[in-house]
């Protein structure tokens, strides 16, 4: 099952692309720490998008 557990809003798509490319080079633990900081229960942030 796939979940959306982390999201960052950007006004400029180029900034978002830059951030994503940078994060892809991160170690897994750094990414996990980022998620846990904002979403410690790993809730699916898209659960209520289509209700």
mmCIF entry with sequence, helices, sheets and N, C-alpha, C, O atoms, coordinates in Angstrom:
data_MODEL
# 
_entry.id   MODEL 
# 
_entity.id                         1 
_entity.type                       polymer 
_entity.pdbx_number_of_molecules   1 
# 
_entity_poly.entity_id                      1 
_entity_poly.type                           'polypeptide(L)' 
_entity_poly.nstd_linkage                   no 
_entity_poly.nstd_monomer                   no 
_entity_poly.pdbx_seq_one_letter_code       
;(UNK)(UNK)(UNK)(UNK)(UNK)(UNK)(UNK)(UNK)(UNK)(UNK)(UNK)(UNK)(UNK)(UNK)(UNK)(UNK)
(UNK)(UNK)(UNK)(UNK)(UNK)(UNK)(UNK)(UNK)(UNK)(UNK)(UNK)(UNK)(UNK)(UNK)(UNK)(UNK)
(UNK)(UNK)(UNK)(UNK)(UNK)(UNK)(UNK)(UNK)(UNK)(UNK)(UNK)(UNK)(UNK)(UNK)(UNK)(UNK)
(UNK)(UNK)(UNK)
;
_entity_poly.pdbx_seq_one_letter_code_can   XXXXXXXXXXXXXXXXXXXXXXXXXXXXXXXXXXXXXXXXXXXXXXXXXXX 
_entity_poly.pdbx_strand_id                 A 
# 
loop_
_entity_poly_seq.entity_id 
_entity_poly_seq.num 
_entity_poly_seq.mon_id 
_entity_poly_seq.hetero 
1 1  UNK n 
1 2  UNK n 
1 3  UNK n 
1 4  UNK n 
1 5  UNK n 
1 6  UNK n 
1 7  UNK n 
1 8  UNK n 
1 9  UNK n 
1 10 UNK n 
1 11 UNK n 
1 12 UNK n 
1 13 UNK n 
1 14 UNK n 
1 15 UNK n 
1 16 UNK n 
1 17 UNK n 
1 18 UNK n 
1 19 UNK n 
1 20 UNK n 
1 21 UNK n 
1 22 UNK n 
1 23 UNK n 
1 24 UNK n 
1 25 UNK n 
1 26 UNK n 
1 27 UNK n 
1 28 UNK n 
1 29 UNK n 
1 30 UNK n 
1 31 UNK n 
1 32 UNK n 
1 33 UNK n 
1 34 UNK n 
1 35 UNK n 
1 36 UNK n 
1 37 UNK n 
1 38 UNK n 
1 39 UNK n 
1 40 UNK n 
1 41 UNK n 
1 42 UNK n 
1 43 UNK n 
1 44 UNK n 
1 45 UNK n 
1 46 UNK n 
1 47 UNK n 
1 48 UNK n 
1 49 UNK n 
1 50 UNK n 
1 51 UNK n 
# 
_struct_asym.id          A 
_struct_asym.entity_id   1 
# 
loop_
_struct_conf.conf_type_id 
_struct_conf.id 
_struct_conf.pdbx_PDB_helix_id 
_struct_conf.beg_label_comp_id 
_struct_conf.beg_label_asym_id 
_struct_conf.beg_label_seq_id 
_struct_conf.pdbx_beg_PDB_ins_code 
_struct_conf.end_label_comp_id 
_struct_conf.end_label_asym_id 
_struct_conf.end_label_seq_id 
_struct_conf.pdbx_end_PDB_ins_code 
_struct_conf.beg_auth_comp_id 
_struct_conf.beg_auth_asym_id 
_struct_conf.beg_auth_seq_id 
_struct_conf.end_auth_comp_id 
_struct_conf.end_auth_asym_id 
_struct_conf.end_auth_seq_id 
_struct_conf.pdbx_PDB_helix_class 
_struct_conf.details 
_struct_conf.pdbx_PDB_helix_length 
HELX_P HELX_P1 AA1 UNK A 13 ? UNK A 24 ? UNK A 13 UNK A 24 1 ? 12 
HELX_P HELX_P2 AA2 UNK A 28 ? UNK A 38 ? UNK A 28 UNK A 38 1 ? 11 
# 
_struct_conf_type.id          HELX_P 
_struct_conf_type.criteria    ? 
_struct_conf_type.reference   ? 
# 
loop_
_atom_site.group_PDB 
_atom_site.id 
_atom_site.type_symbol 
_atom_site.label_atom_id 
_atom_site.label_alt_id 
_atom_site.label_comp_id 
_atom_site.label_asym_id 
_atom_site.label_entity_id 
_atom_site.label_seq_id 
_atom_site.pdbx_PDB_ins_code 
_atom_site.Cartn_x 
_atom_site.Cartn_y 
_atom_site.Cartn_z 
_atom_site.occupancy 
_atom_site.B_iso_or_equiv 
_atom_site.pdbx_formal_charge 
_atom_site.auth_seq_id 
_atom_site.auth_comp_id 
_atom_site.auth_asym_id 
_atom_site.auth_atom_id 
_atom_site.pdbx_PDB_model_num 
ATOM 1   N N  . UNK A 1 1  ? 0.847   -1.177 0.000   1.00 0.00 ? 1  UNK A N  1 
ATOM 2   C CA . UNK A 1 1  ? 0.000   0.000  0.000   1.00 0.00 ? 1  UNK A CA 1 
ATOM 3   C C  . UNK A 1 1  ? 0.894   1.243  0.000   1.00 0.00 ? 1  UNK A C  1 
ATOM 4   O O  . UNK A 1 1  ? 1.910   1.292  0.694   1.00 0.00 ? 1  UNK A O  1 
ATOM 5   N N  . UNK A 1 2  ? 0.504   2.230  -0.779  1.00 0.00 ? 2  UNK A N  1 
ATOM 6   C CA . UNK A 1 2  ? 1.222   3.498  -0.825  1.00 0.00 ? 2  UNK A CA 1 
ATOM 7   C C  . UNK A 1 2  ? 0.505   4.530  0.029   1.00 0.00 ? 2  UNK A C  1 
ATOM 8   O O  . UNK A 1 2  ? -0.723  4.548  0.115   1.00 0.00 ? 2  UNK A O  1 
ATOM 9   N N  . UNK A 1 3  ? 1.297   5.388  0.660   1.00 0.00 ? 3  UNK A N  1 
ATOM 10  C CA . UNK A 1 3  ? 0.746   6.460  1.482   1.00 0.00 ? 3  UNK A CA 1 
ATOM 11  C C  . UNK A 1 3  ? 1.484   7.752  1.175   1.00 0.00 ? 3  UNK A C  1 
ATOM 12  O O  . UNK A 1 3  ? 2.665   7.743  0.829   1.00 0.00 ? 3  UNK A O  1 
ATOM 13  N N  . UNK A 1 4  ? 0.777   8.851  1.306   1.00 0.00 ? 4  UNK A N  1 
ATOM 14  C CA . UNK A 1 4  ? 1.406   10.168 1.268   1.00 0.00 ? 4  UNK A CA 1 
ATOM 15  C C  . UNK A 1 4  ? 1.652   10.557 2.723   1.00 0.00 ? 4  UNK A C  1 
ATOM 16  O O  . UNK A 1 4  ? 0.712   10.880 3.450   1.00 0.00 ? 4  UNK A O  1 
ATOM 17  N N  . UNK A 1 5  ? 2.901   10.525 3.141   1.00 0.00 ? 5  UNK A N  1 
ATOM 18  C CA . UNK A 1 5  ? 3.213   10.782 4.547   1.00 0.00 ? 5  UNK A CA 1 
ATOM 19  C C  . UNK A 1 5  ? 3.968   12.088 4.754   1.00 0.00 ? 5  UNK A C  1 
ATOM 20  O O  . UNK A 1 5  ? 4.185   12.505 5.891   1.00 0.00 ? 5  UNK A O  1 
ATOM 21  N N  . UNK A 1 6  ? 4.369   12.738 3.659   1.00 0.00 ? 6  UNK A N  1 
ATOM 22  C CA . UNK A 1 6  ? 5.112   13.988 3.788   1.00 0.00 ? 6  UNK A CA 1 
ATOM 23  C C  . UNK A 1 6  ? 4.803   14.863 2.583   1.00 0.00 ? 6  UNK A C  1 
ATOM 24  O O  . UNK A 1 6  ? 4.711   14.382 1.453   1.00 0.00 ? 6  UNK A O  1 
ATOM 25  N N  . UNK A 1 7  ? 4.648   16.135 2.839   1.00 0.00 ? 7  UNK A N  1 
ATOM 26  C CA . UNK A 1 7  ? 4.387   17.078 1.752   1.00 0.00 ? 7  UNK A CA 1 
ATOM 27  C C  . UNK A 1 7  ? 4.969   18.439 2.129   1.00 0.00 ? 7  UNK A C  1 
ATOM 28  O O  . UNK A 1 7  ? 4.955   18.833 3.295   1.00 0.00 ? 7  UNK A O  1 
ATOM 29  N N  . UNK A 1 8  ? 5.476   19.143 1.134   1.00 0.00 ? 8  UNK A N  1 
ATOM 30  C CA . UNK A 1 8  ? 5.956   20.510 1.311   1.00 0.00 ? 8  UNK A CA 1 
ATOM 31  C C  . UNK A 1 8  ? 5.313   21.373 0.244   1.00 0.00 ? 8  UNK A C  1 
ATOM 32  O O  . UNK A 1 8  ? 5.400   21.046 -0.939  1.00 0.00 ? 8  UNK A O  1 
ATOM 33  N N  . UNK A 1 9  ? 4.670   22.461 0.628   1.00 0.00 ? 9  UNK A N  1 
ATOM 34  C CA . UNK A 1 9  ? 4.073   23.348 -0.373  1.00 0.00 ? 9  UNK A CA 1 
ATOM 35  C C  . UNK A 1 9  ? 5.124   24.294 -0.977  1.00 0.00 ? 9  UNK A C  1 
ATOM 36  O O  . UNK A 1 9  ? 6.011   24.784 -0.279  1.00 0.00 ? 9  UNK A O  1 
ATOM 37  N N  . UNK A 1 10 ? 5.005   24.531 -2.256  1.00 0.00 ? 10 UNK A N  1 
ATOM 38  C CA . UNK A 1 10 ? 5.872   25.466 -2.963  1.00 0.00 ? 10 UNK A CA 1 
ATOM 39  C C  . UNK A 1 10 ? 5.026   26.330 -3.882  1.00 0.00 ? 10 UNK A C  1 
ATOM 40  O O  . UNK A 1 10 ? 4.059   25.849 -4.472  1.00 0.00 ? 10 UNK A O  1 
ATOM 41  N N  . UNK A 1 11 ? 5.378   27.585 -4.006  1.00 0.00 ? 11 UNK A N  1 
ATOM 42  C CA . UNK A 1 11 ? 4.688   28.480 -4.935  1.00 0.00 ? 11 UNK A CA 1 
ATOM 43  C C  . UNK A 1 11 ? 5.241   28.329 -6.345  1.00 0.00 ? 11 UNK A C  1 
ATOM 44  O O  . UNK A 1 11 ? 4.526   28.521 -7.328  1.00 0.00 ? 11 UNK A O  1 
ATOM 45  N N  . UNK A 1 12 ? 6.512   27.986 -6.434  1.00 0.00 ? 12 UNK A N  1 
ATOM 46  C CA . UNK A 1 12 ? 7.172   27.869 -7.731  1.00 0.00 ? 12 UNK A CA 1 
ATOM 47  C C  . UNK A 1 12 ? 7.539   26.411 -7.981  1.00 0.00 ? 12 UNK A C  1 
ATOM 48  O O  . UNK A 1 12 ? 8.221   25.792 -7.163  1.00 0.00 ? 12 UNK A O  1 
ATOM 49  N N  . UNK A 1 13 ? 7.095   25.865 -9.096  1.00 0.00 ? 13 UNK A N  1 
ATOM 50  C CA . UNK A 1 13 ? 7.347   24.463 -9.419  1.00 0.00 ? 13 UNK A CA 1 
ATOM 51  C C  . UNK A 1 13 ? 8.847   24.184 -9.524  1.00 0.00 ? 13 UNK A C  1 
ATOM 52  O O  . UNK A 1 13 ? 9.287   23.078 -9.211  1.00 0.00 ? 13 UNK A O  1 
ATOM 53  N N  . UNK A 1 14 ? 9.622   25.147 -9.950  1.00 0.00 ? 14 UNK A N  1 
ATOM 54  C CA . UNK A 1 14 ? 11.066  24.941 -10.065 1.00 0.00 ? 14 UNK A CA 1 
ATOM 55  C C  . UNK A 1 14 ? 11.711  24.739 -8.698  1.00 0.00 ? 14 UNK A C  1 
ATOM 56  O O  . UNK A 1 14 ? 12.652  23.958 -8.557  1.00 0.00 ? 14 UNK A O  1 
ATOM 57  N N  . UNK A 1 15 ? 11.203  25.444 -7.697  1.00 0.00 ? 15 UNK A N  1 
ATOM 58  C CA . UNK A 1 15 ? 11.697  25.252 -6.330  1.00 0.00 ? 15 UNK A CA 1 
ATOM 59  C C  . UNK A 1 15 ? 11.369  23.849 -5.826  1.00 0.00 ? 15 UNK A C  1 
ATOM 60  O O  . UNK A 1 15 ? 12.182  23.211 -5.156  1.00 0.00 ? 15 UNK A O  1 
ATOM 61  N N  . UNK A 1 16 ? 10.174  23.382 -6.154  1.00 0.00 ? 16 UNK A N  1 
ATOM 62  C CA . UNK A 1 16 ? 9.755   22.045 -5.738  1.00 0.00 ? 16 UNK A CA 1 
ATOM 63  C C  . UNK A 1 16 ? 10.620  20.970 -6.409  1.00 0.00 ? 16 UNK A C  1 
ATOM 64  O O  . UNK A 1 16 ? 11.028  20.004 -5.764  1.00 0.00 ? 16 UNK A O  1 
ATOM 65  N N  . UNK A 1 17 ? 10.891  21.141 -7.679  1.00 0.00 ? 17 UNK A N  1 
ATOM 66  C CA . UNK A 1 17 ? 11.724  20.184 -8.404  1.00 0.00 ? 17 UNK A CA 1 
ATOM 67  C C  . UNK A 1 17 ? 13.139  20.174 -7.834  1.00 0.00 ? 17 UNK A C  1 
ATOM 68  O O  . UNK A 1 17 ? 13.731  19.110 -7.654  1.00 0.00 ? 17 UNK A O  1 
ATOM 69  N N  . UNK A 1 18 ? 13.672  21.342 -7.555  1.00 0.00 ? 18 UNK A N  1 
ATOM 70  C CA . UNK A 1 18 ? 15.009  21.445 -6.970  1.00 0.00 ? 18 UNK A CA 1 
ATOM 71  C C  . UNK A 1 18 ? 15.066  20.716 -5.628  1.00 0.00 ? 18 UNK A C  1 
ATOM 72  O O  . UNK A 1 18 ? 16.008  19.972 -5.355  1.00 0.00 ? 18 UNK A O  1 
ATOM 73  N N  . UNK A 1 19 ? 14.054  20.936 -4.801  1.00 0.00 ? 19 UNK A N  1 
ATOM 74  C CA . UNK A 1 19 ? 14.003  20.302 -3.477  1.00 0.00 ? 19 UNK A CA 1 
ATOM 75  C C  . UNK A 1 19 ? 13.915  18.779 -3.611  1.00 0.00 ? 19 UNK A C  1 
ATOM 76  O O  . UNK A 1 19 ? 14.606  18.047 -2.902  1.00 0.00 ? 19 UNK A O  1 
ATOM 77  N N  . UNK A 1 20 ? 13.063  18.312 -4.519  1.00 0.00 ? 20 UNK A N  1 
ATOM 78  C CA . UNK A 1 20 ? 12.909  16.868 -4.705  1.00 0.00 ? 20 UNK A CA 1 
ATOM 79  C C  . UNK A 1 20 ? 14.216  16.229 -5.179  1.00 0.00 ? 20 UNK A C  1 
ATOM 80  O O  . UNK A 1 20 ? 14.596  15.166 -4.686  1.00 0.00 ? 20 UNK A O  1 
ATOM 81  N N  . UNK A 1 21 ? 14.892  16.854 -6.112  1.00 0.00 ? 21 UNK A N  1 
ATOM 82  C CA . UNK A 1 21 ? 16.163  16.310 -6.605  1.00 0.00 ? 21 UNK A CA 1 
ATOM 83  C C  . UNK A 1 21 ? 17.204  16.262 -5.493  1.00 0.00 ? 21 UNK A C  1 
ATOM 84  O O  . UNK A 1 21 ? 17.987  15.317 -5.400  1.00 0.00 ? 21 UNK A O  1 
ATOM 85  N N  . UNK A 1 22 ? 17.202  17.285 -4.657  1.00 0.00 ? 22 UNK A N  1 
ATOM 86  C CA . UNK A 1 22 ? 18.149  17.319 -3.548  1.00 0.00 ? 22 UNK A CA 1 
ATOM 87  C C  . UNK A 1 22 ? 17.852  16.215 -2.535  1.00 0.00 ? 22 UNK A C  1 
ATOM 88  O O  . UNK A 1 22 ? 18.761  15.549 -2.041  1.00 0.00 ? 22 UNK A O  1 
ATOM 89  N N  . UNK A 1 23 ? 16.562  16.032 -2.234  1.00 0.00 ? 23 UNK A N  1 
ATOM 90  C CA . UNK A 1 23 ? 16.171  15.029 -1.244  1.00 0.00 ? 23 UNK A CA 1 
ATOM 91  C C  . UNK A 1 23 ? 16.426  13.602 -1.731  1.00 0.00 ? 23 UNK A C  1 
ATOM 92  O O  . UNK A 1 23 ? 16.669  12.708 -0.920  1.00 0.00 ? 23 UNK A O  1 
ATOM 93  N N  . UNK A 1 24 ? 16.372  13.381 -3.036  1.00 0.00 ? 24 UNK A N  1 
ATOM 94  C CA . UNK A 1 24 ? 16.618  12.039 -3.569  1.00 0.00 ? 24 UNK A CA 1 
ATOM 95  C C  . UNK A 1 24 ? 18.032  11.567 -3.276  1.00 0.00 ? 24 UNK A C  1 
ATOM 96  O O  . UNK A 1 24 ? 18.296  10.365 -3.280  1.00 0.00 ? 24 UNK A O  1 
ATOM 97  N N  . UNK A 1 25 ? 18.931  12.487 -3.025  1.00 0.00 ? 25 UNK A N  1 
ATOM 98  C CA . UNK A 1 25 ? 20.320  12.139 -2.714  1.00 0.00 ? 25 UNK A CA 1 
ATOM 99  C C  . UNK A 1 25 ? 20.536  11.887 -1.218  1.00 0.00 ? 25 UNK A C  1 
ATOM 100 O O  . UNK A 1 25 ? 21.598  11.415 -0.812  1.00 0.00 ? 25 UNK A O  1 
ATOM 101 N N  . UNK A 1 26 ? 19.537  12.198 -0.415  1.00 0.00 ? 26 UNK A N  1 
ATOM 102 C CA . UNK A 1 26 ? 19.653  12.012 1.030   1.00 0.00 ? 26 UNK A CA 1 
ATOM 103 C C  . UNK A 1 26 ? 19.673  10.534 1.390   1.00 0.00 ? 26 UNK A C  1 
ATOM 104 O O  . UNK A 1 26 ? 19.182  9.684  0.647   1.00 0.00 ? 26 UNK A O  1 
ATOM 105 N N  . UNK A 1 27 ? 20.254  10.254 2.547   1.00 0.00 ? 27 UNK A N  1 
ATOM 106 C CA . UNK A 1 27 ? 20.156  8.913  3.119   1.00 0.00 ? 27 UNK A CA 1 
ATOM 107 C C  . UNK A 1 27 ? 18.728  8.674  3.597   1.00 0.00 ? 27 UNK A C  1 
ATOM 108 O O  . UNK A 1 27 ? 18.004  9.606  3.949   1.00 0.00 ? 27 UNK A O  1 
ATOM 109 N N  . UNK A 1 28 ? 18.350  7.414  3.599   1.00 0.00 ? 28 UNK A N  1 
ATOM 110 C CA . UNK A 1 28 ? 16.986  7.051  4.008   1.00 0.00 ? 28 UNK A CA 1 
ATOM 111 C C  . UNK A 1 28 ? 16.658  7.566  5.406   1.00 0.00 ? 28 UNK A C  1 
ATOM 112 O O  . UNK A 1 28 ? 15.557  8.067  5.633   1.00 0.00 ? 28 UNK A O  1 
ATOM 113 N N  . UNK A 1 29 ? 17.590  7.452  6.340   1.00 0.00 ? 29 UNK A N  1 
ATOM 114 C CA . UNK A 1 29 ? 17.324  7.858  7.716   1.00 0.00 ? 29 UNK A CA 1 
ATOM 115 C C  . UNK A 1 29 ? 17.037  9.356  7.806   1.00 0.00 ? 29 UNK A C  1 
ATOM 116 O O  . UNK A 1 29 ? 16.224  9.775  8.630   1.00 0.00 ? 29 UNK A O  1 
ATOM 117 N N  . UNK A 1 30 ? 17.672  10.147 6.995   1.00 0.00 ? 30 UNK A N  1 
ATOM 118 C CA . UNK A 1 30 ? 17.402  11.595 6.995   1.00 0.00 ? 30 UNK A CA 1 
ATOM 119 C C  . UNK A 1 30 ? 15.955  11.852 6.552   1.00 0.00 ? 30 UNK A C  1 
ATOM 120 O O  . UNK A 1 30 ? 15.268  12.709 7.110   1.00 0.00 ? 30 UNK A O  1 
ATOM 121 N N  . UNK A 1 31 ? 15.507  11.103 5.551   1.00 0.00 ? 31 UNK A N  1 
ATOM 122 C CA . UNK A 1 31 ? 14.134  11.251 5.066   1.00 0.00 ? 31 UNK A CA 1 
ATOM 123 C C  . UNK A 1 31 ? 13.140  10.798 6.132   1.00 0.00 ? 31 UNK A C  1 
ATOM 124 O O  . UNK A 1 31 ? 12.119  11.448 6.354   1.00 0.00 ? 31 UNK A O  1 
ATOM 125 N N  . UNK A 1 32 ? 13.444  9.683  6.788   1.00 0.00 ? 32 UNK A N  1 
ATOM 126 C CA . UNK A 1 32 ? 12.576  9.178  7.853   1.00 0.00 ? 32 UNK A CA 1 
ATOM 127 C C  . UNK A 1 32 ? 12.483  10.212 8.973   1.00 0.00 ? 32 UNK A C  1 
ATOM 128 O O  . UNK A 1 32 ? 11.394  10.474 9.484   1.00 0.00 ? 32 UNK A O  1 
ATOM 129 N N  . UNK A 1 33 ? 13.602  10.792 9.352   1.00 0.00 ? 33 UNK A N  1 
ATOM 130 C CA . UNK A 1 33 ? 13.598  11.811 10.407  1.00 0.00 ? 33 UNK A CA 1 
ATOM 131 C C  . UNK A 1 33 ? 12.729  13.005 10.028  1.00 0.00 ? 33 UNK A C  1 
ATOM 132 O O  . UNK A 1 33 ? 12.021  13.550 10.875  1.00 0.00 ? 33 UNK A O  1 
ATOM 133 N N  . UNK A 1 34 ? 12.776  13.411 8.772   1.00 0.00 ? 34 UNK A N  1 
ATOM 134 C CA . UNK A 1 34 ? 11.962  14.526 8.300   1.00 0.00 ? 34 UNK A CA 1 
ATOM 135 C C  . UNK A 1 34 ? 10.478  14.197 8.407   1.00 0.00 ? 34 UNK A C  1 
ATOM 136 O O  . UNK A 1 34 ? 9.680   15.032 8.832   1.00 0.00 ? 34 UNK A O  1 
ATOM 137 N N  . UNK A 1 35 ? 10.115  12.985 8.024   1.00 0.00 ? 35 UNK A N  1 
ATOM 138 C CA . UNK A 1 35 ? 8.712   12.553 8.116   1.00 0.00 ? 35 UNK A CA 1 
ATOM 139 C C  . UNK A 1 35 ? 8.265   12.502 9.570   1.00 0.00 ? 35 UNK A C  1 
ATOM 140 O O  . UNK A 1 35 ? 7.209   13.032 9.914   1.00 0.00 ? 35 UNK A O  1 
ATOM 141 N N  . UNK A 1 36 ? 9.058   11.872 10.421  1.00 0.00 ? 36 UNK A N  1 
ATOM 142 C CA . UNK A 1 36 ? 8.697   11.699 11.832  1.00 0.00 ? 36 UNK A CA 1 
ATOM 143 C C  . UNK A 1 36 ? 8.542   13.041 12.531  1.00 0.00 ? 36 UNK A C  1 
ATOM 144 O O  . UNK A 1 36 ? 7.717   13.182 13.433  1.00 0.00 ? 36 UNK A O  1 
ATOM 145 N N  . UNK A 1 37 ? 9.319   14.010 12.126  1.00 0.00 ? 37 UNK A N  1 
ATOM 146 C CA . UNK A 1 37 ? 9.229   15.344 12.731  1.00 0.00 ? 37 UNK A CA 1 
ATOM 147 C C  . UNK A 1 37 ? 7.853   15.972 12.508  1.00 0.00 ? 37 UNK A C  1 
ATOM 148 O O  . UNK A 1 37 ? 7.312   16.611 13.411  1.00 0.00 ? 37 UNK A O  1 
ATOM 149 N N  . UNK A 1 38 ? 7.287   15.796 11.317  1.00 0.00 ? 38 UNK A N  1 
ATOM 150 C CA . UNK A 1 38 ? 5.998   16.408 10.987  1.00 0.00 ? 38 UNK A CA 1 
ATOM 151 C C  . UNK A 1 38 ? 4.812   15.456 11.098  1.00 0.00 ? 38 UNK A C  1 
ATOM 152 O O  . UNK A 1 38 ? 3.680   15.895 11.304  1.00 0.00 ? 38 UNK A O  1 
ATOM 153 N N  . UNK A 1 39 ? 5.062   14.165 10.965  1.00 0.00 ? 39 UNK A N  1 
ATOM 154 C CA . UNK A 1 39 ? 3.983   13.180 10.921  1.00 0.00 ? 39 UNK A CA 1 
ATOM 155 C C  . UNK A 1 39 ? 4.427   11.919 11.666  1.00 0.00 ? 39 UNK A C  1 
ATOM 156 O O  . UNK A 1 39 ? 4.640   10.880 11.043  1.00 0.00 ? 39 UNK A O  1 
ATOM 157 N N  . UNK A 1 40 ? 4.568   11.999 12.986  1.00 0.00 ? 40 UNK A N  1 
ATOM 158 C CA . UNK A 1 40 ? 5.135   10.881 13.758  1.00 0.00 ? 40 UNK A CA 1 
ATOM 159 C C  . UNK A 1 40 ? 4.354   9.569  13.653  1.00 0.00 ? 40 UNK A C  1 
ATOM 160 O O  . UNK A 1 40 ? 4.934   8.498  13.833  1.00 0.00 ? 40 UNK A O  1 
ATOM 161 N N  . UNK A 1 41 ? 3.068   9.631  13.369  1.00 0.00 ? 41 UNK A N  1 
ATOM 162 C CA . UNK A 1 41 ? 2.266   8.415  13.253  1.00 0.00 ? 41 UNK A CA 1 
ATOM 163 C C  . UNK A 1 41 ? 2.208   7.879  11.821  1.00 0.00 ? 41 UNK A C  1 
ATOM 164 O O  . UNK A 1 41 ? 1.560   6.864  11.562  1.00 0.00 ? 41 UNK A O  1 
ATOM 165 N N  . UNK A 1 42 ? 2.867   8.541  10.917  1.00 0.00 ? 42 UNK A N  1 
ATOM 166 C CA . UNK A 1 42 ? 2.900   8.161  9.500   1.00 0.00 ? 42 UNK A CA 1 
ATOM 167 C C  . UNK A 1 42 ? 1.482   8.040  8.927   1.00 0.00 ? 42 UNK A C  1 
ATOM 168 O O  . UNK A 1 42 ? 1.185   7.111  8.177   1.00 0.00 ? 42 UNK A O  1 
ATOM 169 N N  . UNK A 1 43 ? 0.624   8.980  9.286   1.00 0.00 ? 43 UNK A N  1 
ATOM 170 C CA . UNK A 1 43 ? -0.741  8.995  8.756   1.00 0.00 ? 43 UNK A CA 1 
ATOM 171 C C  . UNK A 1 43 ? -0.706  9.326  7.266   1.00 0.00 ? 43 UNK A C  1 
ATOM 172 O O  . UNK A 1 43 ? 0.169   10.056 6.801   1.00 0.00 ? 43 UNK A O  1 
ATOM 173 N N  . UNK A 1 44 ? -1.663  8.782  6.531   1.00 0.00 ? 44 UNK A N  1 
ATOM 174 C CA . UNK A 1 44 ? -1.783  9.076  5.103   1.00 0.00 ? 44 UNK A CA 1 
ATOM 175 C C  . UNK A 1 44 ? -2.420  10.472 4.976   1.00 0.00 ? 44 UNK A C  1 
ATOM 176 O O  . UNK A 1 44 ? -3.587  10.658 5.320   1.00 0.00 ? 44 UNK A O  1 
ATOM 177 N N  . UNK A 1 45 ? -1.662  11.426 4.490   1.00 0.00 ? 45 UNK A N  1 
ATOM 178 C CA . UNK A 1 45 ? -2.120  12.807 4.412   1.00 0.00 ? 45 UNK A CA 1 
ATOM 179 C C  . UNK A 1 45 ? -3.169  13.014 3.322   1.00 0.00 ? 45 UNK A C  1 
ATOM 180 O O  . UNK A 1 45 ? -3.825  14.055 3.286   1.00 0.00 ? 45 UNK A O  1 
ATOM 181 N N  . UNK A 1 46 ? -3.330  12.038 2.439   1.00 0.00 ? 46 UNK A N  1 
ATOM 182 C CA . UNK A 1 46 ? -4.302  12.146 1.356   1.00 0.00 ? 46 UNK A CA 1 
ATOM 183 C C  . UNK A 1 46 ? -5.595  11.389 1.641   1.00 0.00 ? 46 UNK A C  1 
ATOM 184 O O  . UNK A 1 46 ? -6.458  11.294 0.768   1.00 0.00 ? 46 UNK A O  1 
ATOM 185 N N  . UNK A 1 47 ? -5.740  10.854 2.845   1.00 0.00 ? 47 UNK A N  1 
ATOM 186 C CA . UNK A 1 47 ? -6.923  10.060 3.186   1.00 0.00 ? 47 UNK A CA 1 
ATOM 187 C C  . UNK A 1 47 ? -8.244  10.771 2.928   1.00 0.00 ? 47 UNK A C  1 
ATOM 188 O O  . UNK A 1 47 ? -9.198  10.157 2.450   1.00 0.00 ? 47 UNK A O  1 
ATOM 189 N N  . UNK A 1 48 ? -8.303  12.035 3.237   1.00 0.00 ? 48 UNK A N  1 
ATOM 190 C CA . UNK A 1 48 ? -9.586  12.748 3.124   1.00 0.00 ? 48 UNK A CA 1 
ATOM 191 C C  . UNK A 1 48 ? -9.670  13.643 1.893   1.00 0.00 ? 48 UNK A C  1 
ATOM 192 O O  . UNK A 1 48 ? -10.534 14.519 1.843   1.00 0.00 ? 48 UNK A O  1 
ATOM 193 N N  . UNK A 1 49 ? -8.826  13.461 0.925   1.00 0.00 ? 49 UNK A N  1 
ATOM 194 C CA . UNK A 1 49 ? -8.834  14.312 -0.257  1.00 0.00 ? 49 UNK A CA 1 
ATOM 195 C C  . UNK A 1 49 ? -10.059 14.087 -1.145  1.00 0.00 ? 49 UNK A C  1 
ATOM 196 O O  . UNK A 1 49 ? -10.526 15.026 -1.790  1.00 0.00 ? 49 UNK A O  1 
ATOM 197 N N  . UNK A 1 50 ? -10.579 12.877 -1.190  1.00 0.00 ? 50 UNK A N  1 
ATOM 198 C CA . UNK A 1 50 ? -11.645 12.565 -2.147  1.00 0.00 ? 50 UNK A CA 1 
ATOM 199 C C  . UNK A 1 50 ? -12.923 12.104 -1.485  1.00 0.00 ? 50 UNK A C  1 
ATOM 200 O O  . UNK A 1 50 ? -13.684 11.331 -2.067  1.00 0.00 ? 50 UNK A O  1 
ATOM 201 N N  . UNK A 1 51 ? -13.165 12.565 -0.284  1.00 0.00 ? 51 UNK A N  1 
ATOM 202 C CA . UNK A 1 51 ? -14.397 12.174 0.405   1.00 0.00 ? 51 UNK A CA 1 
ATOM 203 C C  . UNK A 1 51 ? -15.522 13.113 0.070   1.00 0.00 ? 51 UNK A C  1 
ATOM 204 O O  . UNK A 1 51 ? -16.638 12.939 0.560   1.00 0.00 ? 51 UNK A O  1 
# 
